[in-house]
Amino acid sequence: MVAYGPASSDANECTDAAAFSSEINVAITPTEIKEMALRFQRGPANLGELRVSGPFNLRMLEGRLSIVLAGIDKQLLNLAGASSGMDFGSTTISSTNE
């Protein structure tokens, strides 16, 4: 059994989120997460991504996964905080974990 495929979402109804979209790509087998990637874009600009991959036993629910959060900066954070008046200034977030 293998699960894979893309999905996407747009948030064009809100002025602050104009041209904002997200995409998830998934490729999983019973023994491995080949790719699980959630990417955020505004128009052609990448706003960040969350990637997960590595050996994973679906039956035992155990594995050794690599988790990477990359490229998250004020553009994406300000979208989340705009409705409450938050401004994240020059904030950037990156993380790599196993």
C-alpha positions as CSV (number, residue, x, y, z in Angstrom):
1,M,0.0,0.0,0.0
2,V,1.3,3.4,-0.9
3,A,-0.4,6.8,-0.3
4,Y,0.7,9.8,-2.3
5,G,-0.6,12.9,-3.9
6,P,-0.9,16.7,-3.7
7,A,-3.6,18.9,-2.3
8,S,-3.8,22.7,-2.3
9,S,-5.8,25.5,-0.8
10,D,-6.3,29.2,-1.6
11,A,-7.4,32.0,0.7
12,N,-8.2,34.8,-1.7
13,E,-11.3,36.1,0.1
14,C,-9.3,38.1,2.6
15,T,-7.4,41.2,1.6
16,D,-4.4,40.3,3.8
17,A,-4.3,36.9,2.4
18,A,-4.6,37.9,-1.3
19,A,-2.9,35.3,-3.5
20,F,-2.0,33.2,-0.4
21,S,-2.0,29.4,-1.0
22,S,-0.8,26.3,0.6
23,E,0.1,22.9,-0.9
24,I,0.7,19.5,0.7
25,N,2.5,16.7,-1.0
26,V,2.4,13.2,0.5
27,A,4.2,10.0,-0.4
28,I,3.9,7.2,2.3
29,T,4.5,3.5,2.2
30,P,3.9,1.1,5.1
31,T,7.6,1.4,6.2
32,E,8.5,5.0,5.2
33,I,7.3,8.5,4.9
34,K,9.1,9.3,1.6
35,E,7.8,12.9,1.6
36,M,5.3,14.9,3.6
37,A,5.7,18.5,2.7
38,L,3.4,21.5,3.5
39,R,4.4,24.6,1.5
40,F,3.0,28.1,1.8
41,Q,3.1,30.7,-1.1
42,R,1.8,34.1,-1.9
43,G,1.7,34.4,-5.6
44,P,5.0,33.1,-6.9
45,A,6.9,33.8,-3.6
46,N,7.6,30.9,-1.3
47,L,6.7,31.8,2.3
48,G,8.0,28.7,4.0
49,E,7.6,24.9,4.4
50,L,7.3,22.0,6.8
51,R,8.9,18.7,5.6
52,V,8.8,15.3,7.2
53,S,10.6,12.2,6.0
54,G,12.2,9.0,7.2
55,P,11.6,5.4,8.1
56,F,8.2,4.9,9.8
57,N,6.3,1.7,10.7
58,L,2.6,2.5,10.2
59,R,1.6,-0.7,12.0
60,M,3.7,0.0,15.1
61,L,3.4,3.8,14.9
62,E,7.2,4.2,15.4
63,G,10.0,5.5,13.3
64,R,12.9,7.9,13.0
65,L,11.7,11.0,11.3
66,S,13.5,14.1,10.0
67,I,11.4,17.2,10.5
68,V,12.4,20.5,8.9
69,L,10.7,23.8,9.2
70,A,12.3,26.3,6.8
71,G,11.8,29.7,5.4
72,I,9.1,30.9,7.8
73,D,9.4,34.7,8.1
74,K,7.4,37.8,8.7
75,Q,5.4,37.4,5.4
76,L,3.7,34.2,6.7
77,L,3.6,35.2,10.3
78,N,2.0,38.5,9.6
79,L,-0.8,36.8,7.7
80,A,-1.6,34.8,10.9
81,G,-1.4,37.9,13.1
82,A,-2.9,40.5,10.9
83,S,-6.5,40.2,12.3
84,S,-5.2,40.9,15.8
85,G,-2.9,43.7,14.7
86,M,0.3,41.8,15.4
87,D,3.5,42.6,13.4
88,F,6.3,40.1,13.6
89,G,8.9,42.6,12.3
90,S,12.1,40.8,11.1
91,T,11.2,37.4,12.8
92,T,12.3,34.3,11.0
93,I,11.8,30.7,12.1
94,S,13.8,27.6,11.0
95,S,14.2,24.3,12.8
96,T,15.6,20.8,12.0
97,N,14.8,17.8,14.3
98,E,15.1,14.1,14.3
